[in-house]
């Protein structure tokens, strides 16, 4: 690659981004309640359960992307 010298990272190495925020914790709690209840209902009704972790992760990333989207500057 000839562009190694021109590479500009999106997030600089000295920038610290918050990872453990109130929005992330609140969204995790809400999704855990919703998917836990749905999984318990399905287990009691149909006699089998599904893993809810992958759909919860995908939905939470979509919600966080919408919530954290910044206005164009």
N, C-alpha and C positions, 0 to 999 in steps of 0.2 A: 504494500500500500504506500502510495506516495503522499497521502494526506496525513501522515502521522504528526507532522510538525504543525499542521493547521487545525488539529482536533481541539474543540472547545467543549468541555463537559457541561451538561445541563445544570448540574449542581456542583459547585466548587468543593474542593476537598476540605476547606476550612469552614464551610457553612454547616451549621447544625440544625437539622429539621426535627420538630417534635414528632415522636412516634406514639406516645401514650397520652392521648388527649381525652377530654371529656366527651366529645362527640363519638370517638371510637369506642369508648367504654359503654356509653349509653346505647349505641347501635348494637353492640355485642350482647348486651343484656336483653334488649328487645327481641333480637333475632333468636337468642337462646330460648326465650319463653315461647315464642311463636312456633319455632321448629320442634322444640321439645314437646309442646302440647300436641302438635300435629302428628308427631311420631308416636306418642303414647296413644292417641285416638286410633291411629291406624293399627297399632299393635293390638289393642283391645277389640277393635271391630273386625279386622280381617285375620288376625292371628299371626301377622308377620310385620316386620318393621323394615325401614330403609335407612340408609345412612344419610343424615341430614347435613353433614358438615360441608360437603362440596356445594350443594345449592345455597347454603347459608353464606359461604365464602364468596360465591359469585354475586349473589344479590347484595351483600354488604359492600363489595367493591363498586358495584354500579351506583348504590346509594351514596357512598362516600365521594365518588367522582362527581356526582351532581351537587352535593353539598359543598364540596371544597373547590368547585370551579370558580376561578377568579374572573372578575369583570375585565374585559380588554382594556389595556392602558393606552 
